[in-house]
Amino acid sequence: MSELTLRDRTRAKRRAAVVLSALRLFAEQGYESTPIAQIADDAEVSPRTVSLYFASKRDLALAYQADAAKRFNDTLAERQDGDTTLDVFRRWLEDEIGTHGEVRSLHHAMVRANPTLRGAQSAESLEGRRATVLSLARDLGRSPDDVVVALVGGAMDGVLTALSEVRPDEADPSEALEAAERMLLALTDSARAEAGDRAGRKKSSPRAK
């Protein structure tokens, strides 16, 4: 991958500053009550600059979700032989907590303060869900529309939601992540074993005439 130019790095820093200002203000005074002009002033850029980065206020509110989903999609696409979807999920989530902790915390604070944004999904997040379903189906030896694949995918979504409520001053996020990993591993192991048993029963049963 080629290195970013100075101009690219400057643009990335400016965009990150806009996102941090927006999420903090949305969390403190509400999404509807925060105008783009105030966000621009807080980030020390012009309103036009904000509009160049984000087509709408909603896109700005979902910026972290979109960025995190893109990072997950990229990590999943680079999945190595022997990796499971859960391996990829764990590495991605550890990186989100460790590397992007500040913006992640502000995003979740914003969502808690603005119930109307709960459940809002970026295009990147929806793409990630579809990619996850296909990857899980491959892991579990099942069809993408199998109910067990949906259940495991739903459990992963539940882990993300639960971890978003973990506050560092109240609990250790790493311990919560380890507990979530154990739960997901048990679930995927059970689903994989059940798929193997089902395949074995099909092989041993006589064909219908």
C-alpha positions as CSV (number, residue, x, y, z in Angstrom):
1,M,0.0,0.0,0.0
2,S,1.4,3.4,-1.0
3,E,2.1,6.0,1.8
4,L,-0.3,8.9,2.1
5,T,0.9,12.2,0.8
6,L,1.2,15.2,3.2
7,R,-2.0,16.5,1.6
8,D,-3.9,13.3,2.2
9,R,-2.7,13.2,5.9
10,T,-3.8,16.8,6.4
11,R,-7.2,16.0,4.9
12,A,-7.5,12.9,7.1
13,K,-6.7,14.8,10.2
14,R,-9.1,17.6,9.4
15,R,-11.9,15.1,8.7
16,A,-11.1,13.3,12.0
17,A,-11.4,16.6,13.8
18,V,-14.8,17.3,12.3
19,V,-16.0,13.9,13.3
20,L,-14.8,14.2,16.9
21,S,-16.4,17.7,17.2
22,A,-19.7,16.5,15.7
23,L,-20.0,13.4,17.9
24,R,-19.1,15.3,21.1
25,L,-21.6,18.1,20.3
26,F,-24.3,15.6,19.3
27,A,-23.8,13.8,22.6
28,E,-23.7,17.0,24.7
29,Q,-26.6,19.0,23.2
30,G,-28.5,16.7,20.8
31,Y,-28.3,15.8,17.2
32,E,-31.2,18.0,16.1
33,S,-30.0,20.9,18.1
34,T,-26.5,21.0,16.7
35,P,-26.1,23.0,13.4
36,I,-23.3,22.2,10.9
37,A,-22.0,25.8,11.4
38,Q,-21.3,25.1,15.1
39,I,-19.5,21.8,14.3
40,A,-17.4,23.6,11.8
41,D,-16.5,26.3,14.3
42,D,-15.6,23.8,16.9
43,A,-13.4,21.9,14.5
44,E,-11.9,25.1,13.2
45,V,-12.9,24.6,9.6
46,S,-15.5,26.2,7.3
47,P,-19.0,24.8,7.0
48,R,-18.2,24.2,3.3
49,T,-15.3,22.0,4.4
50,V,-17.7,19.9,6.5
51,S,-20.0,19.6,3.5
52,L,-17.1,18.5,1.3
53,Y,-16.4,15.6,3.6
54,F,-20.0,14.6,4.4
55,A,-23.0,14.9,2.1
56,S,-25.5,15.1,5.0
57,K,-25.7,15.6,8.7
58,R,-26.8,12.0,9.1
59,D,-23.6,10.8,7.2
60,L,-21.6,12.8,9.7
61,A,-23.4,11.3,12.7
62,L,-22.7,7.8,11.2
63,A,-19.1,8.5,10.2
64,Y,-17.5,6.4,12.9
65,Q,-19.9,3.5,12.1
66,A,-19.1,3.7,8.4
67,D,-15.4,3.9,9.0
68,A,-15.4,1.0,11.5
69,A,-17.5,-1.1,9.1
70,K,-15.1,-0.4,6.2
71,R,-12.1,-1.4,8.4
72,F,-14.0,-4.7,9.2
73,N,-14.9,-5.3,5.6
74,D,-11.2,-4.8,4.6
75,T,-10.0,-7.1,7.3
76,L,-12.6,-9.8,6.3
77,A,-11.6,-9.5,2.7
78,E,-7.9,-10.1,3.7
79,R,-8.9,-13.2,5.7
80,Q,-6.1,-15.7,5.7
81,D,-6.4,-19.5,5.2
82,G,-7.2,-21.0,8.6
83,D,-8.8,-17.8,9.9
84,T,-12.5,-18.0,10.9
85,T,-15.0,-15.1,10.9
86,L,-14.6,-15.0,14.7
87,D,-10.8,-14.6,14.4
88,V,-11.3,-11.6,12.1
89,F,-14.1,-10.2,14.3
90,R,-11.9,-10.4,17.4
91,R,-8.8,-8.8,15.7
92,W,-11.0,-6.0,14.3
93,L,-12.8,-5.3,17.6
94,E,-9.5,-5.3,19.6
95,D,-8.2,-2.7,17.1
96,E,-11.3,-0.6,17.3
97,I,-11.1,-0.5,21.1
98,G,-7.3,0.0,21.2
99,T,-6.7,2.3,18.3
100,H,-10.0,4.1,17.8
101,G,-11.1,4.2,21.4
102,E,-11.8,7.9,21.6
103,V,-14.1,8.3,18.5
104,R,-15.7,4.9,19.3
105,S,-16.6,6.1,22.8
106,L,-18.0,9.4,21.5
107,H,-20.1,7.6,18.9
108,H,-21.7,5.4,21.5
109,A,-22.2,8.4,23.8
110,M,-24.0,10.1,20.9
111,V,-26.2,7.2,20.3
112,R,-27.2,6.9,23.9
113,A,-28.0,10.6,24.0
114,N,-30.0,10.5,20.7
115,P,-32.4,7.5,20.7
116,T,-33.6,8.3,17.2
117,L,-30.2,7.3,15.9
118,R,-30.4,3.9,17.5
119,G,-30.5,1.3,14.7
120,A,-29.4,3.7,12.0
121,Q,-27.1,1.9,9.5
122,S,-24.6,3.2,7.1
123,A,-24.2,1.6,3.7
124,E,-20.8,0.3,4.8
125,S,-22.4,-1.3,7.8
126,L,-25.0,-3.1,5.7
127,E,-22.3,-4.3,3.4
128,G,-20.4,-5.7,6.3
129,R,-23.5,-7.6,7.5
130,R,-23.8,-9.2,4.1
131,A,-20.1,-10.1,4.0
132,T,-20.3,-11.5,7.5
133,V,-23.2,-13.8,6.6
134,L,-21.4,-15.2,3.7
135,S,-18.2,-15.7,5.8
136,L,-20.1,-17.4,8.6
137,A,-21.9,-19.7,6.2
138,R,-18.6,-20.8,4.9
139,D,-17.3,-21.4,8.4
140,L,-20.3,-23.4,9.5
141,G,-20.9,-25.4,6.4
142,R,-24.4,-24.0,6.0
143,S,-26.4,-21.9,3.5
144,P,-26.2,-18.1,3.9
145,D,-30.0,-18.1,4.5
146,D,-29.8,-20.8,7.2
147,V,-31.3,-19.8,10.5
148,V,-28.3,-20.8,12.5
149,V,-26.1,-18.5,10.4
150,A,-28.6,-15.7,11.2
151,L,-28.4,-16.6,14.9
152,V,-24.6,-16.5,15.1
153,G,-24.6,-13.2,13.1
154,G,-27.2,-11.8,15.5
155,A,-25.1,-12.9,18.5
156,M,-22.1,-10.9,17.0
157,D,-24.4,-7.9,16.6
158,G,-25.4,-8.4,20.2
159,V,-21.8,-8.5,21.4
160,L,-21.2,-5.1,19.7
161,T,-24.2,-3.6,21.3
162,A,-23.3,-4.9,24.7
163,L,-19.7,-3.8,24.5
164,S,-20.8,-0.3,23.4
165,E,-22.4,0.0,26.9
166,V,-19.3,-1.0,28.7
167,R,-17.7,2.1,30.2
168,P,-13.9,2.0,31.1
169,D,-14.5,3.6,34.5
170,E,-17.0,0.9,35.4
171,A,-15.6,-2.3,33.8
172,D,-12.5,-3.5,32.0
173,P,-13.3,-3.6,28.2
174,S,-10.7,-6.3,27.6
175,E,-12.4,-8.6,30.2
176,A,-15.8,-8.0,28.5
177,L,-14.2,-8.8,25.2
178,E,-12.7,-12.0,26.4
179,A,-16.1,-13.1,27.9
180,A,-17.8,-12.2,24.6
181,E,-15.2,-14.2,22.7
182,R,-15.8,-17.3,24.8
183,M,-19.5,-17.1,24.3
184,L,-19.2,-16.7,20.5
185,L,-16.7,-19.5,20.2
186,A,-19.0,-21.8,22.1
187,L,-21.8,-20.9,19.8
188,T,-19.9,-21.3,16.6
189,D,-18.4,-24.6,17.8
190,S,-21.8,-25.9,18.6
191,A,-23.2,-24.8,15.2
192,R,-20.3,-26.4,13.4
193,A,-20.6,-29.7,15.3
194,E,-24.3,-29.8,14.6
195,A,-23.7,-29.3,10.9
196,G,-21.2,-32.1,11.0
197,D,-23.7,-34.4,12.8
198,R,-26.4,-33.5,10.3
199,A,-24.1,-34.3,7.3
200,G,-23.2,-37.6,8.9
201,R,-26.8,-38.6,9.3
202,K,-27.5,-37.8,5.7
203,K,-24.6,-40.0,4.6
204,S,-25.7,-42.9,6.8
205,S,-29.4,-42.8,6.0
206,P,-30.7,-44.9,3.0
207,R,-31.8,-42.9,0.0
208,A,-35.5,-42.6,-0.5
209,K,-36.7,-44.7,-3.4
